[in-house]
Amino acid sequence: MKTYLPTEEEISKKKWFLVDAEGKTLGRLASRIAMVLRGKHKPIYTPSVDCGDFVVVVNAGKVAVTGKKLTDKMYYTHSGYPGGLKAKSLGNLIEEQPEEAIKRAVEGMLPEGSLGRKMIKKLKVYAGANHPHRAQNPESLTGLA
C-alpha cells in the first residue's frame, strides 16, 4: 500500500467559508475553524501540508463565553523590558479587540512553526457583519455548535 500525497493541483483548490460568530461559544467555534484551516474536513488531508481553506468570521464581538471566563481568563503580553508585562482579561479583550480574541483562540489550536503561521494567515476576522471578501463568494460553514 502506498502513502497518498496530494498533488499541487489538489492543494491549490482553496474554498472560502463564512462563519457568523453571533451567539456561538468561543472554544467550539475556534476548534471548528482550526479544523477547516488545517484541511481536516477534506479527504486529501495530510498533516505536513497546508491543504486547508480560507475562513471569514463576522460578528466577532457577539461571541458567547461560558462560565466566569470573561473575568478570570487573562491574556498576557510582554514588551521585553523590565516591568513590561501587561495583562488583559477576556472580557476586556472582546470589548476592545474582538477580532484578537477569536484569532488567539484559533491560533492556539493550530500547529506551531511555519506551517501554523501559514494557516493563521487564511483566517479573516471582523467585529461587525460587513467584510471585504464578497468577491470570493464564501459559502456558509455548517455544523457549528
N, CA, C and O atoms as CSV, one atom per row, in Angstrom:
chain,resi,resn,atom,element,x,y,z
A,1,MET,N,N,0.833,-1.176,0.000
A,1,MET,CA,C,0.000,0.000,0.000
A,1,MET,C,C,0.880,1.243,0.000
A,1,MET,O,O,1.801,1.351,0.810
A,2,LYS,N,N,0.609,2.170,-0.891
A,2,LYS,CA,C,1.424,3.364,-0.997
A,2,LYS,C,C,0.842,4.498,-0.152
A,2,LYS,O,O,-0.364,4.567,0.081
A,3,THR,N,N,1.726,5.377,0.296
A,3,THR,CA,C,1.304,6.559,1.033
A,3,THR,C,C,0.760,7.581,0.052
A,3,THR,O,O,1.386,7.865,-0.969
A,4,TYR,N,N,-0.401,8.130,0.358
A,4,TYR,CA,C,-1.016,9.116,-0.527
A,4,TYR,C,C,-0.494,10.508,-0.202
A,4,TYR,O,O,-0.488,10.918,0.958
A,5,LEU,N,N,-0.060,11.224,-1.214
A,5,LEU,CA,C,0.321,12.617,-1.072
A,5,LEU,C,C,-0.492,13.432,-2.062
A,5,LEU,O,O,-0.528,13.104,-3.248
A,6,PRO,N,N,-1.149,14.495,-1.592
A,6,PRO,CA,C,-1.954,15.306,-2.511
A,6,PRO,C,C,-1.072,16.032,-3.511
A,6,PRO,O,O,0.049,16.435,-3.200
A,7,THR,N,N,-1.599,16.191,-4.719
A,7,THR,CA,C,-0.854,16.900,-5.752
A,7,THR,C,C,-0.977,18.403,-5.535
A,7,THR,O,O,-1.829,18.864,-4.775
A,8,GLU,N,N,-0.132,19.149,-6.202
A,8,GLU,CA,C,-0.150,20.605,-6.116
A,8,GLU,C,C,-1.491,21.163,-6.601
A,8,GLU,O,O,-1.974,22.173,-6.089
A,9,GLU,N,N,-2.072,20.511,-7.571
A,9,GLU,CA,C,-3.363,20.939,-8.112
A,9,GLU,C,C,-4.468,20.790,-7.065
A,9,GLU,O,O,-5.326,21.664,-6.944
A,10,GLU,N,N,-4.453,19.694,-6.311
A,10,GLU,CA,C,-5.455,19.475,-5.268
A,10,GLU,C,C,-5.286,20.460,-4.118
A,10,GLU,O,O,-6.270,20.936,-3.551
A,11,ILE,N,N,-4.039,20.762,-3.776
A,11,ILE,CA,C,-3.750,21.665,-2.671
A,11,ILE,C,C,-4.155,23.091,-3.018
A,11,ILE,O,O,-4.633,23.826,-2.154
A,12,SER,N,N,-3.969,23.492,-4.277
A,12,SER,CA,C,-4.232,24.876,-4.668
A,12,SER,C,C,-5.721,25.208,-4.764
A,12,SER,O,O,-6.077,26.383,-4.855
A,13,LYS,N,N,-6.596,24.206,-4.746
A,13,LYS,CA,C,-8.042,24.457,-4.768
A,13,LYS,C,C,-8.502,24.810,-3.354
A,13,LYS,O,O,-8.772,23.929,-2.537
A,14,LYS,N,N,-8.585,26.098,-3.082
A,14,LYS,CA,C,-8.989,26.555,-1.758
A,14,LYS,C,C,-10.356,27.203,-1.833
A,14,LYS,O,O,-10.603,28.050,-2.691
A,15,LYS,N,N,-11.251,26.803,-0.927
A,15,LYS,CA,C,-12.589,27.380,-0.853
A,15,LYS,C,C,-12.593,28.481,0.209
A,15,LYS,O,O,-11.677,28.582,1.025
A,16,TRP,N,N,-13.618,29.280,0.179
A,16,TRP,CA,C,-13.825,30.317,1.184
A,16,TRP,C,C,-15.089,29.985,1.959
A,16,TRP,O,O,-16.122,29.674,1.366
A,17,PHE,N,N,-15.011,30.052,3.295
A,17,PHE,CA,C,-16.151,29.789,4.153
A,17,PHE,C,C,-16.454,31.020,4.996
A,17,PHE,O,O,-15.547,31.744,5.406
A,18,LEU,N,N,-17.735,31.247,5.248
A,18,LEU,CA,C,-18.189,32.368,6.061
A,18,LEU,C,C,-18.809,31.822,7.349
A,18,LEU,O,O,-19.644,30.918,7.310
A,19,VAL,N,N,-18.396,32.377,8.486
A,19,VAL,CA,C,-18.898,31.949,9.786
A,19,VAL,C,C,-19.454,33.165,10.512
A,19,VAL,O,O,-18.771,34.180,10.649
A,20,ASP,N,N,-20.689,33.060,10.975
A,20,ASP,CA,C,-21.286,34.102,11.800
A,20,ASP,C,C,-21.098,33.695,13.258
A,20,ASP,O,O,-21.663,32.696,13.703
A,21,ALA,N,N,-20.302,34.471,14.007
A,21,ALA,CA,C,-19.948,34.107,15.379
A,21,ALA,C,C,-20.983,34.533,16.407
A,21,ALA,O,O,-20.806,34.272,17.596
A,22,GLU,N,N,-22.047,35.177,15.982
A,22,GLU,CA,C,-23.039,35.690,16.928
A,22,GLU,C,C,-23.700,34.548,17.700
A,22,GLU,O,O,-24.331,33.664,17.121
A,23,GLY,N,N,-23.535,34.593,19.021
A,23,GLY,CA,C,-24.145,33.597,19.894
A,23,GLY,C,C,-23.422,32.265,19.959
A,23,GLY,O,O,-23.850,31.387,20.709
A,24,LYS,N,N,-22.356,32.077,19.216
A,24,LYS,CA,C,-21.600,30.823,19.229
A,24,LYS,C,C,-20.609,30.827,20.400
A,24,LYS,O,O,-20.088,31.880,20.767
A,25,THR,N,N,-20.352,29.665,20.978
A,25,THR,CA,C,-19.379,29.527,22.053
A,25,THR,C,C,-17.969,29.622,21.481
A,25,THR,O,O,-17.660,28.984,20.475
A,26,LEU,N,N,-17.116,30.416,22.119
A,26,LEU,CA,C,-15.794,30.731,21.593
A,26,LEU,C,C,-14.940,29.494,21.324
A,26,LEU,O,O,-14.383,29.370,20.233
A,27,GLY,N,N,-14.820,28.590,22.268
A,27,GLY,CA,C,-13.955,27.420,22.104
A,27,GLY,C,C,-14.435,26.460,21.038
A,27,GLY,O,O,-13.633,25.948,20.257
A,28,ARG,N,N,-15.727,26.210,20.997
A,28,ARG,CA,C,-16.281,25.298,19.992
A,28,ARG,C,C,-16.148,25.887,18.598
A,28,ARG,O,O,-15.853,25.178,17.636
A,29,LEU,N,N,-16.369,27.195,18.500
A,29,LEU,CA,C,-16.203,27.892,17.229
A,29,LEU,C,C,-14.753,27.822,16.767
A,29,LEU,O,O,-14.476,27.536,15.602
A,30,ALA,N,N,-13.832,28.085,17.689
A,30,ALA,CA,C,-12.411,28.090,17.352
A,30,ALA,C,C,-11.915,26.710,16.906
A,30,ALA,O,O,-11.104,26.615,15.985
A,31,SER,N,N,-12.392,25.653,17.546
A,31,SER,CA,C,-11.935,24.317,17.166
A,31,SER,C,C,-12.428,23.934,15.769
A,31,SER,O,O,-11.701,23.291,15.011
A,32,ARG,N,N,-13.652,24.325,15.427
A,32,ARG,CA,C,-14.189,24.036,14.086
A,32,ARG,C,C,-13.443,24.841,13.025
A,32,ARG,O,O,-13.148,24.328,11.945
A,33,ILE,N,N,-13.138,26.107,13.333
A,33,ILE,CA,C,-12.397,26.947,12.397
A,33,ILE,C,C,-10.993,26.389,12.189
A,33,ILE,O,O,-10.509,26.339,11.058
A,34,ALA,N,N,-10.333,25.969,13.272
A,34,ALA,CA,C,-8.986,25.409,13.168
A,34,ALA,C,C,-8.977,24.150,12.312
A,34,ALA,O,O,-8.031,23.909,11.563
A,35,MET,N,N,-10.040,23.341,12.426
A,35,MET,CA,C,-10.137,22.120,11.626
A,35,MET,C,C,-10.215,22.457,10.136
A,35,MET,O,O,-9.590,21.788,9.313
A,36,VAL,N,N,-10.983,23.495,9.789
A,36,VAL,CA,C,-11.113,23.887,8.386
A,36,VAL,C,C,-9.819,24.517,7.879
A,36,VAL,O,O,-9.422,24.270,6.740
A,37,LEU,N,N,-9.152,25.327,8.706
A,37,LEU,CA,C,-7.886,25.948,8.301
A,37,LEU,C,C,-6.804,24.897,8.047
A,37,LEU,O,O,-5.969,25.072,7.159
A,38,ARG,N,N,-6.811,23.815,8.814
A,38,ARG,CA,C,-5.838,22.739,8.629
A,38,ARG,C,C,-6.171,21.852,7.441
A,38,ARG,O,O,-5.279,21.256,6.837
A,39,GLY,N,N,-7.462,21.761,7.101
A,39,GLY,CA,C,-7.875,20.912,5.996
A,39,GLY,C,C,-8.336,19.544,6.428
A,39,GLY,O,O,-8.436,18.638,5.601
A,40,LYS,N,N,-8.625,19.368,7.721
A,40,LYS,CA,C,-9.034,18.060,8.229
A,40,LYS,C,C,-10.413,17.632,7.750
A,40,LYS,O,O,-10.780,16.466,7.891
A,41,HIS,N,N,-11.172,18.549,7.191
A,41,HIS,CA,C,-12.505,18.224,6.676
A,41,HIS,C,C,-12.449,17.647,5.265
A,41,HIS,O,O,-13.477,17.252,4.716
A,42,LYS,N,N,-11.256,17.597,4.676
A,42,LYS,CA,C,-11.091,17.109,3.306
A,42,LYS,C,C,-10.519,15.689,3.312
A,42,LYS,O,O,-9.771,15.324,4.219
A,43,PRO,N,N,-10.864,14.900,2.316
A,43,PRO,CA,C,-10.284,13.551,2.240
A,43,PRO,C,C,-8.799,13.557,1.865
A,43,PRO,O,O,-8.120,12.546,2.046
A,44,ILE,N,N,-8.288,14.668,1.350
A,44,ILE,CA,C,-6.875,14.739,0.946
A,44,ILE,C,C,-5.984,15.239,2.075
A,44,ILE,O,O,-4.818,15.552,1.832
A,45,TYR,N,N,-6.497,15.325,3.312
A,45,TYR,CA,C,-5.744,15.890,4.428
A,45,TYR,C,C,-4.411,15.175,4.620
A,45,TYR,O,O,-4.348,13.947,4.675
A,46,THR,N,N,-3.358,15.963,4.721
A,46,THR,CA,C,-2.020,15.477,5.023
A,46,THR,C,C,-1.455,16.397,6.108
A,46,THR,O,O,-1.440,17.613,5.911
A,47,PRO,N,N,-0.993,15.868,7.244
A,47,PRO,CA,C,-0.565,16.714,8.362
A,47,PRO,C,C,0.567,17.685,8.037
A,47,PRO,O,O,0.619,18.774,8.609
A,48,SER,N,N,1.462,17.321,7.145
A,48,SER,CA,C,2.623,18.165,6.870
A,48,SER,C,C,2.415,19.142,5.730
A,48,SER,O,O,3.350,19.844,5.345
A,49,VAL,N,N,1.198,19.203,5.176
A,49,VAL,CA,C,0.906,20.062,4.031
A,49,VAL,C,C,-0.264,20.976,4.386
A,49,VAL,O,O,-1.226,20.552,5.025
A,50,ASP,N,N,-0.168,22.231,3.963
A,50,ASP,CA,C,-1.255,23.181,4.188
A,50,ASP,C,C,-2.302,23.000,3.096
A,50,ASP,O,O,-2.194,23.597,2.024
A,51,CYS,N,N,-3.312,22.180,3.364
A,51,CYS,CA,C,-4.360,21.917,2.371
A,51,CYS,C,C,-5.707,22.452,2.843
A,51,CYS,O,O,-6.749,22.038,2.335
A,52,GLY,N,N,-5.696,23.377,3.817
A,52,GLY,CA,C,-6.924,23.933,4.365
A,52,GLY,C,C,-7.505,25.044,3.516
A,52,GLY,O,O,-6.935,25.426,2.494
A,53,ASP,N,N,-8.647,25.558,3.952
A,53,ASP,CA,C,-9.378,26.587,3.228
A,53,ASP,C,C,-9.347,27.904,3.992
A,53,ASP,O,O,-8.879,27.970,5.128
A,54,PHE,N,N,-9.858,28.958,3.342
A,54,PHE,CA,C,-9.962,30.272,3.958
A,54,PHE,C,C,-11.242,30.338,4.790
A,54,PHE,O,O,-12.257,29.742,4.428
A,55,VAL,N,N,-11.189,31.062,5.904
A,55,VAL,CA,C,-12.354,31.231,6.757
A,55,VAL,C,C,-12.513,32.718,7.078
A,55,VAL,O,O,-11.569,33.369,7.525
A,56,VAL,N,N,-13.721,33.247,6.845
A,56,VAL,CA,C,-14.064,34.628,7.178
A,56,VAL,C,C,-15.052,34.580,8.343
A,56,VAL,O,O,-16.111,33.961,8.239
A,57,VAL,N,N,-14.706,35.232,9.445
A,57,VAL,CA,C,-15.562,35.256,10.628
A,57,VAL,C,C,-16.130,36.663,10.783
A,57,VAL,O,O,-15.380,37.638,10.821
A,58,VAL,N,N,-17.460,36.767,10.874
A,58,VAL,CA,C,-18.115,38.061,11.098
A,58,VAL,C,C,-18.818,38.055,12.450
A,58,VAL,O,O,-19.059,36.998,13.033
A,59,ASN,N,N,-19.141,39.244,12.938
A,59,ASN,CA,C,-19.781,39.425,14.253
A,59,ASN,C,C,-18.936,38.840,15.380
A,59,ASN,O,O,-19.462,38.177,16.274
A,60,ALA,N,N,-17.630,39.084,15.340
A,60,ALA,CA,C,-16.731,38.551,16.361
A,60,ALA,C,C,-17.011,39.147,17.732
A,60,ALA,O,O,-16.731,38.509,18.747
A,61,GLY,N,N,-17.552,40.347,17.783
A,61,GLY,CA,C,-17.836,40.988,19.057
A,61,GLY,C,C,-19.026,40.387,19.787
A,61,GLY,O,O,-19.245,40.687,20.960
A,62,LYS,N,N,-19.798,39.543,19.109
A,62,LYS,CA,C,-21.003,38.959,19.715
A,62,LYS,C,C,-20.816,37.483,20.054
A,62,LYS,O,O,-21.794,36.749,20.190
A,63,VAL,N,N,-19.572,37.049,20.189
A,63,VAL,CA,C,-19.296,35.657,20.518
A,63,VAL,C,C,-19.643,35.401,21.983
A,63,VAL,O,O,-19.488,36.291,22.819
A,64,ALA,N,N,-20.110,34.195,22.298
A,64,ALA,CA,C,-20.510,33.839,23.662
A,64,ALA,C,C,-19.371,33.120,24.374
A,64,ALA,O,O,-18.566,32.426,23.753
A,65,VAL,N,N,-19.324,33.302,25.688
A,65,VAL,CA,C,-18.316,32.642,26.519
A,65,VAL,C,C,-19.034,32.063,27.726
A,65,VAL,O,O,-19.874,32.730,28.330
A,66,THR,N,N,-18.709,30.830,28.080
A,66,THR,CA,C,-19.376,30.178,29.207
A,66,THR,C,C,-18.598,30.396,30.506
A,66,THR,O,O,-17.410,30.717,30.484
A,67,GLY,N,N,-19.273,30.219,31.614
A,67,GLY,CA,C,-18.626,30.296,32.926
A,67,GLY,C,C,-18.156,31.696,33.268
A,67,GLY,O,O,-18.747,32.689,32.842
A,68,LYS,N,N,-17.069,31.762,34.055
A,68,LYS,CA,C,-16.531,33.044,34.502
A,68,LYS,C,C,-15.307,33.452,33.687
A,68,LYS,O,O,-14.461,34.204,34.170
A,69,LYS,N,N,-15.209,32.956,32.450
A,69,LYS,CA,C,-14.029,33.236,31.635
A,69,LYS,C,C,-13.866,34.720,31.305
A,69,LYS,O,O,-12.743,35.193,31.128
A,70,LEU,N,N,-14.971,35.453,31.222
A,70,LEU,CA,C,-14.877,36.871,30.893
A,70,LEU,C,C,-14.039,37.640,31.906
A,70,LEU,O,O,-13.368,38.607,31.545
A,71,THR,N,N,-14.067,37.226,33.160
A,71,THR,CA,C,-13.283,37.920,34.186
A,71,THR,C,C,-12.034,37.153,34.590
A,71,THR,O,O,-11.027,37.767,34.941
A,72,ASP,N,N,-12.075,35.827,34.550
A,72,ASP,CA,C,-10.973,35.021,35.069
A,72,ASP,C,C,-9.884,34.724,34.041
A,72,ASP,O,O,-8.714,34.630,34.410
A,73,LYS,N,N,-10.229,34.574,32.773
A,73,LYS,CA,C,-9.232,34.228,31.755
A,73,LYS,C,C,-8.429,35.474,31.396
A,73,LYS,O,O,-8.990,36.506,31.027
A,74,MET,N,N,-7.118,35.360,31.510
A,74,MET,CA,C,-6.237,36.502,31.262
A,74,MET,C,C,-5.322,36.229,30.069
A,74,MET,O,O,-4.880,35.101,29.851
A,75,TYR,N,N,-5.052,37.277,29.310
A,75,TYR,CA,C,-4.092,37.233,28.211
A,75,TYR,C,C,-2.930,38.141,28.578
A,75,TYR,O,O,-3.132,39.279,29.001
A,76,TYR,N,N,-1.705,37.632,28.414
A,76,TYR,CA,C,-0.517,38.373,28.819
A,76,TYR,C,C,0.337,38.711,27.604
A,76,TYR,O,O,0.477,37.908,26.681
A,77,THR,N,N,0.901,39.910,27.621
A,77,THR,CA,C,1.895,40.314,26.630
A,77,THR,C,C,3.061,40.949,27.386
A,77,THR,O,O,2.881,41.529,28.456
A,78,HIS,N,N,4.235,40.831,26.820
A,78,HIS,CA,C,5.415,41.413,27.461
A,78,HIS,C,C,6.214,42.176,26.422
A,78,HIS,O,O,6.453,41.680,25.321
A,79,SER,N,N,6.631,43.397,26.779
A,79,SER,CA,C,7.360,44.247,25.850
A,79,SER,C,C,8.829,43.854,25.728
A,79,SER,O,O,9.507,44.263,24.785
A,80,GLY,N,N,9.317,43.071,26.671
A,80,GLY,CA,C,10.720,42.695,26.662
A,80,GLY,C,C,11.550,43.548,27.602
A,80,GLY,O,O,12.729,43.265,27.816
A,81,TYR,N,N,10.960,44.576,28.158
A,81,TYR,CA,C,11.650,45.454,29.093
A,81,TYR,C,C,11.217,45.113,30.516
A,81,TYR,O,O,10.141,44.550,30.716
A,82,PRO,N,N,12.049,45.450,31.512
A,82,PRO,CA,C,11.649,45.204,32.900
A,82,PRO,C,C,10.340,45.931,33.223
A,82,PRO,O,O,10.188,47.112,32.913
A,83,GLY,N,N,9.417,45.230,33.835
A,83,GLY,CA,C,8.120,45.811,34.171
A,83,GLY,C,C,7.190,45.945,32.983
A,83,GLY,O,O,6.198,46.671,33.048
A,84,GLY,N,N,7.500,45.249,31.892
A,84,GLY,CA,C,6.719,45.385,30.665
A,84,GLY,C,C,5.611,44.367,30.498
A,84,GLY,O,O,5.098,44.195,29.392
A,85,LEU,N,N,5.227,43.680,31.578
A,85,LEU,CA,C,4.171,42.682,31.492
A,85,LEU,C,C,2.812,43.362,31.554
A,85,LEU,O,O,2.535,44.129,32.476
A,86,LYS,N,N,1.972,43.079,30.575
A,86,LYS,CA,C,0.620,43.633,30.559
A,86,LYS,C,C,-0.371,42.473,30.558
A,86,LYS,O,O,-0.182,41.482,29.853
A,87,ALA,N,N,-1.423,42.609,31.353
A,87,ALA,CA,C,-2.451,41.582,31.449
A,87,ALA,C,C,-3.794,42.187,31.060
A,87,ALA,O,O,-4.110,43.324,31.412
A,88,LYS,N,N,-4.580,41.395,30.321
A,88,LYS,CA,C,-5.902,41.849,29.889
A,88,LYS,C,C,-6.849,40.671,30.014
A,88,LYS,O,O,-6.531,39.562,29.584
A,89,SER,N,N,-8.019,40.912,30.607
A,89,SER,CA,C,-8.988,39.826,30.761
A,89,SER,C,C,-9.693,39.579,29.425
A,89,SER,O,O,-9.673,40.429,28.535
A,90,LEU,N,N,-10.308,38.417,29.300
A,90,LEU,CA,C,-11.021,38.078,28.068
A,90,LEU,C,C,-12.168,39.047,27.818
A,90,LEU,O,O,-12.441,39.398,26.670
A,91,GLY,N,N,-12.840,39.482,28.872
A,91,GLY,CA,C,-13.927,40.445,28.726
A,91,GLY,C,C,-13.443,41.757,28.125
A,91,GLY,O,O,-14.085,42.311,27.233
A,92,ASN,N,N,-12.305,42.256,28.616
A,92,ASN,CA,C,-11.737,43.497,28.073
A,92,ASN,C,C,-11.267,43.301,26.637
A,92,ASN,O,O,-11.421,44.193,25.803
A,93,LEU,N,N,-10.695,42.137,26.349
A,93,LEU,CA,C,-10.198,41.872,25.001
A,93,LEU,C,C,-11.348,41.823,23.995
A,93,LEU,O,O,-11.232,42.363,22.894
A,94,ILE,N,N,-12.452,41.180,24.366
A,94,ILE,CA,C,-13.612,41.117,23.470
A,94,ILE,C,C,-14.213,42.508,23.281
A,94,ILE,O,O,-14.693,42.841,22.198
A,95,GLU,N,N,-14.183,43.310,24.332
A,95,GLU,CA,C,-14.731,44.663,24.250
A,95,GLU,C,C,-13.879,45.566,23.365
A,95,GLU,O,O,-14.411,46.334,22.563
A,96,GLU,N,N,-12.543,45.476,23.510
A,96,GLU,CA,C,-11.643,46.377,22.793
A,96,GLU,C,C,-11.217,45.834,21.425
A,96,GLU,O,O,-11.187,46.578,20.445
A,97,GLN,N,N,-10.890,44.551,21.358
A,97,GLN,CA,C,-10.413,43.930,20.120
A,97,GLN,C,C,-11.065,42.561,19.946
A,97,GLN,O,O,-10.413,41.549,20.200
A,98,PRO,N,N,-12.316,42.493,19.527
A,98,PRO,CA,C,-12.980,41.185,19.418
A,98,PRO,C,C,-12.329,40.266,18.390
A,98,PRO,O,O,-12.399,39.043,18.517
A,99,GLU,N,N,-11.703,40.843,17.380
A,99,GLU,CA,C,-11.023,40.025,16.367
A,99,GLU,C,C,-9.866,39.249,16.998
A,99,GLU,O,O,-9.632,38.086,16.668
A,100,GLU,N,N,-9.150,39.908,17.907
A,100,GLU,CA,C,-7.974,39.304,18.530
A,100,GLU,C,C,-8.356,38.114,19.412
A,100,GLU,O,O,-7.604,37.143,19.490
A,101,ALA,N,N,-9.501,38.175,20.070
A,101,ALA,CA,C,-9.928,37.076,20.944
A,101,ALA,C,C,-10.138,35.800,20.142
A,101,ALA,O,O,-9.681,34.732,20.549
A,102,ILE,N,N,-10.824,35.899,19.007
A,102,ILE,CA,C,-11.058,34.714,18.174
A,102,ILE,C,C,-9.759,34.251,17.529
A,102,ILE,O,O,-9.500,33.051,17.445
A,103,LYS,N,N,-8.947,35.188,17.078
A,103,LYS,CA,C,-7.683,34.840,16.429
A,103,LYS,C,C,-6.762,34.077,17.388
A,103,LYS,O,O,-6.129,33.097,16.995
A,104,ARG,N,N,-6.689,34.526,18.643
A,104,ARG,CA,C,-5.841,33.853,19.633
A,104,ARG,C,C,-6.360,32.461,19.968
A,104,ARG,O,O,-5.576,31.529,20.149
A,105,ALA,N,N,-7.685,32.320,20.051
A,105,ALA,CA,C,-8.267,31.020,20.361
A,105,ALA,C,C,-7.974,30.014,19.250
A,105,ALA,O,O,-7.649,28.860,19.527
A,106,VAL,N,N,-8.087,30.446,18.002
A,106,VAL,CA,C,-7.826,29.561,16.862
A,106,VAL,C,C,-6.340,29.262,16.752
A,106,VAL,O,O,-5.949,28.124,16.490
A,107,GLU,N,N,-5.510,30.281,16.953
A,107,GLU,CA,C,-4.060,30.117,16.815
A,107,GLU,C,C,-3.514,29.083,17.794
A,107,GLU,O,O,-2.558,28.375,17.479
A,108,GLY,N,N,-4.113,28.994,18.977
A,108,GLY,CA,C,-3.681,28.007,19.958
A,108,GLY,C,C,-4.011,26.580,19.563
A,108,GLY,O,O,-3.471,25.635,20.139
A,109,MET,N,N,-4.896,26.413,18.580
A,109,MET,CA,C,-5.301,25.082,18.132
A,109,MET,C,C,-4.618,24.662,16.841
A,109,MET,O,O,-4.878,23.574,16.328
A,110,LEU,N,N,-3.753,25.510,16.314
A,110,LEU,CA,C,-3.017,25.190,15.092
A,110,LEU,C,C,-1.605,24.744,15.445
A,110,LEU,O,O,-1.132,25.024,16.546
A,111,PRO,N,N,-0.924,24.056,14.532
A,111,PRO,CA,C,0.441,23.623,14.828
A,111,PRO,C,C,1.397,24.808,14.957
A,111,PRO,O,O,1.183,25.869,14.371
A,112,GLU,N,N,2.447,24.599,15.735
A,112,GLU,CA,C,3.464,25.641,15.881
A,112,GLU,C,C,4.409,25.588,14.694
A,112,GLU,O,O,4.506,24.566,14.014
A,113,GLY,N,N,5.099,26.678,14.446
A,113,GLY,CA,C,6.087,26.721,13.370
A,113,GLY,C,C,5.558,27.356,12.104
A,113,GLY,O,O,4.516,28.013,12.107
A,114,SER,N,N,6.281,27.153,11.030
A,114,SER,CA,C,5.974,27.836,9.771
A,114,SER,C,C,4.639,27.373,9.179
A,114,SER,O,O,3.944,28.166,8.545
A,115,LEU,N,N,4.276,26.113,9.376
A,115,LEU,CA,C,3.008,25.616,8.843
A,115,LEU,C,C,1.821,26.297,9.538
A,115,LEU,O,O,0.858,26.689,8.877
A,116,GLY,N,N,1.887,26.436,10.845
A,116,GLY,CA,C,0.831,27.112,11.593
A,116,GLY,C,C,0.733,28.586,11.228
A,116,GLY,O,O,-0.366,29.137,11.169
A,117,ARG,N,N,1.869,29.228,10.984
A,117,ARG,CA,C,1.857,30.640,10.590
A,117,ARG,C,C,1.223,30.822,9.225
A,117,ARG,O,O,0.553,31.826,8.984
A,118,LYS,N,N,1.425,29.858,8.322
A,118,LYS,CA,C,0.768,29.917,7.015
A,118,LYS,C,C,-0.734,29.737,7.152
A,118,LYS,O,O,-1.506,30.388,6.448
A,119,MET,N,N,-1.150,28.862,8.049
A,119,MET,CA,C,-2.572,28.573,8.224
A,119,MET,C,C,-3.326,29.749,8.835
A,119,MET,O,O,-4.447,30.043,8.419
A,120,ILE,N,N,-2.725,30.428,9.821
A,120,ILE,CA,C,-3.427,31.518,10.508
A,120,ILE,C,C,-3.627,32.708,9.571
A,120,ILE,O,O,-4.512,33.530,9.809
A,121,LYS,N,N,-2.830,32.815,8.521
A,121,LYS,CA,C,-2.997,33.904,7.553
A,121,LYS,C,C,-4.264,33.733,6.719
A,121,LYS,O,O,-4.726,34.685,6.090
A,122,LYS,N,N,-4.826,32.530,6.710
A,122,LYS,CA,C,-6.056,32.279,5.952
A,122,LYS,C,C,-7.304,32.584,6.770
A,122,LYS,O,O,-8.419,32.399,6.282
A,123,LEU,N,N,-7.134,33.046,8.005
A,123,LEU,CA,C,-8.261,33.410,8.860
A,123,LEU,C,C,-8.474,34.912,8.800
A,123,LEU,O,O,-7.558,35.685,9.078
A,124,LYS,N,N,-9.683,35.328,8.437
A,124,LYS,CA,C,-10.042,36.745,8.361
A,124,LYS,C,C,-11.182,36.980,9.356
A,124,LYS,O,O,-12.256,36.394,9.220
A,125,VAL,N,N,-10.949,37.835,10.350
A,125,VAL,CA,C,-11.934,38.054,11.415
A,125,VAL,C,C,-12.364,39.518,11.407
A,125,VAL,O,O,-11.529,40.416,11.300
A,126,TYR,N,N,-13.684,39.756,11.521
A,126,TYR,CA,C,-14.230,41.107,11.525
A,126,TYR,C,C,-15.228,41.243,12.664
A,126,TYR,O,O,-16.018,40.335,12.924
A,127,ALA,N,N,-15.183,42.404,13.353
A,127,ALA,CA,C,-16.039,42.640,14.516
A,127,ALA,C,C,-17.499,42.793,14.117
A,127,ALA,O,O,-18.381,42.348,14.852
A,128,GLY,N,N,-17.774,43.404,12.984
A,128,GLY,CA,C,-19.143,43.631,12.539
A,128,GLY,C,C,-19.593,42.608,11.522
A,128,GLY,O,O,-18.944,41.583,11.315
A,129,ALA,N,N,-20.729,42.908,10.884
A,129,ALA,CA,C,-21.310,41.982,9.906
A,129,ALA,C,C,-20.749,42.168,8.504
A,129,ALA,O,O,-20.950,41.310,7.645
A,130,ASN,N,N,-20.049,43.272,8.254
A,130,ASN,CA,C,-19.514,43.542,6.910
A,130,ASN,C,C,-18.099,43.000,6.764
A,130,ASN,O,O,-17.312,43.015,7.710
A,131,HIS,N,N,-17.790,42.520,5.560
A,131,HIS,CA,C,-16.437,42.049,5.257
A,131,HIS,C,C,-16.127,42.323,3.784
A,131,HIS,O,O,-17.046,42.369,2.966
A,132,PRO,N,N,-14.852,42.505,3.433
A,132,PRO,CA,C,-14.484,42.839,2.051
A,132,PRO,C,C,-14.240,41.628,1.145
A,132,PRO,O,O,-13.604,41.771,0.101
A,133,HIS,N,N,-14.730,40.443,1.517
A,133,HIS,CA,C,-14.431,39.229,0.748
A,133,HIS,C,C,-15.644,38.697,-0.007
A,133,HIS,O,O,-15.747,37.493,-0.239
A,134,ARG,N,N,-16.551,39.569,-0.388
A,134,ARG,CA,C,-17.753,39.140,-1.114
A,134,ARG,C,C,-17.414,38.600,-2.506
A,134,ARG,O,O,-18.131,37.747,-3.030
A,135,ALA,N,N,-16.345,39.082,-3.097
A,135,ALA,CA,C,-15.964,38.637,-4.440
A,135,ALA,C,C,-15.555,37.165,-4.460
A,135,ALA,O,O,-15.638,36.520,-5.505
A,136,GLN,N,N,-15.118,36.629,-3.328
A,136,GLN,CA,C,-14.701,35.226,-3.256
A,136,GLN,C,C,-15.902,34.288,-3.096
A,136,GLN,O,O,-15.730,33.069,-3.107
A,137,ASN,N,N,-17.105,34.830,-2.949
A,137,ASN,CA,C,-18.329,34.047,-2.759
A,137,ASN,C,C,-18.177,33.005,-1.655
A,137,ASN,O,O,-18.281,31.807,-1.919
A,138,PRO,N,N,-17.929,33.450,-0.411
A,138,PRO,CA,C,-17.779,32.460,0.661
A,138,PRO,C,C,-19.096,31.757,0.953
A,138,PRO,O,O,-20.152,32.387,1.007
A,139,GLU,N,N,-19.020,30.444,1.141
A,139,GLU,CA,C,-20.217,29.682,1.473
A,139,GLU,C,C,-20.280,29.503,2.988
A,139,GLU,O,O,-19.255,29.505,3.670
A,140,SER,N,N,-21.478,29.352,3.493
A,140,SER,CA,C,-21.691,29.252,4.939
A,140,SER,C,C,-21.118,27.939,5.463
A,140,SER,O,O,-21.298,26.882,4.859
A,141,LEU,N,N,-20.439,28.022,6.572
A,141,LEU,CA,C,-19.853,26.832,7.198
A,141,LEU,C,C,-20.896,26.261,8.159
A,141,LEU,O,O,-21.252,26.901,9.148
A,142,THR,N,N,-21.371,25.080,7.870
A,142,THR,CA,C,-22.428,24.466,8.677
A,142,THR,C,C,-21.819,23.521,9.703
A,142,THR,O,O,-20.634,23.192,9.639
A,143,GLY,N,N,-22.638,23.095,10.636
A,143,GLY,CA,C,-22.195,22.133,11.640
A,143,GLY,C,C,-21.490,22.750,12.808
A,143,GLY,O,O,-20.711,22.077,13.484
A,144,LEU,N,N,-21.745,24.040,13.073
A,144,LEU,CA,C,-21.110,24.677,14.225
A,144,LEU,C,C,-22.045,24.621,15.428
A,144,LEU,O,O,-23.266,24.703,15.294
A,145,ALA,N,N,-21.446,24.481,16.596
A,145,ALA,CA,C,-22.244,24.395,17.831
A,145,ALA,C,C,-22.787,25.745,18.219
A,145,ALA,O,O,-23.480,25.865,19.229
